[in-house]
Amino acid sequence: MTRVDPTTKRVVYTDNQTVEDELFYDELILAPGGQPKRLPIEGANLSNVYTLRTFQDAQTIRDACVEGKRVVVIGTSFVSMELVNAIGKKKLQSIDVIGIEEVPFEAILGKEVGQGLMQVCRLPRNQFYAYTK
């Protein structure tokens, strides 16, 4: 991910061929891994951008994920994929997941396991974006 544009509520990222693309959101959730990391980009500290580390963080995210919202999750760690699975039960317009590997957990568990776990989280309105920076 290269930047968050809070005015237009969009995330801009590049794929592995350095082609720039964008996703629009109502709520943006940053889920970069075990230790919450704030991305060093403009817009990362806005009120509708969240990190997930504590129970209170989870409650705040749950309350923000209301019917019809578009959500972008940045990160494909265990925590972020559990979040995708949990909020997938809500009637959100879409859940877009941005990761740096081809499939979630690829570096830790391998491609085959990552593909299987990704299928568990895949719903018709979910989209995964791989090899992003």
Secondary structure, 3 states (H helix, E strand, C coil): CCEEECCCCEEEEECCCCCEEEEECCEEEECCCCCCCCCCCCCCCCCCEEECCCHHHHHHHHHHCCCCCEEEEECCCHHHHHHHHHHCCCCCCEEEEECCCCCCCHHHHCHHHHHHHHHHHCCCCEEEECCCC
